[in-house]
Amino acid sequence: MRFTRFMTAVALTGVALVSALGAASTASAAGSTSSNPAAVTAALGFNVNGPWTDNGVARPVITVAANQVIIDMSYAHRPNGVGTVLDASSIVVRFPDADTYIGTFLSPTVLRWNNGAQWQKVYTGAPVIGLDTTWTNGITRHHISHVNGFLTVDMSELHRPNGAGYVVNASTIRVTFPGQGTITGTLQLPGIIKWSNNTQWHEWIDQTPGNPNCLLPRGTFC
């Protein structure tokens, strides 16, 4: 996916760029020379390391160490973005094939760039129910692939493009279906996804006679 679709370019140039980089350098220097932890004003107050996304399609990985920022863009076969921490809630990053941007963390899991683009941190822990299986609304079936917090929803049974999404937290997912919009799913035991568009999916169990799953409580009609 082209960078222009992911972050519409708004350049930081002249005084704005010099000021941003100058502030970052000053803060970094203060952190490296002072023995007083309170003087390290540039350090972020939370852990931002890990995968981020716009709507589940883009998959950059942010790493912050010693106030230095690296954004791995290899998912799009692009060079890494490199920058530094500006203060307790913002970073400045130069993308070699695009431009330089300032990002502000609205929360530990939401990053807004100065061009209006917004990223969401992807939850990589275990969700309350297993997602990597086949689901049904009682009429059609859809397989969800879950890899490192990212989701792909197979919509081939409806002859529609696959949905792309991500795990927000242990009990919430968000999926964008091309031409249909983005919806949020709430995960519930034993195997239910309640979508924000008032639909509901259940884990599909193969009820073919002789299938071991027929011995499960949900397979009583085998």
Secondary structure, DSSP 8 states (H G I E B T S, - for coil): --HHHHS------HHHHHHHHHHHHHHHHHHHH-S-GGG-TTS-SS---EEEESSSS---EEEEETTEEEEE-GGGT---EEEEEEETTEEEEE-TTS-EEEEEEEETTEEEETTS-EEEE---S--SS--SSEEESSS-EEEEEEETTEEEE--GGGT---EEEEEEETTEEEEEETTTEEEEEEEETTTEEEETTS-EEEE-----TT-GGGGSGGGTT-
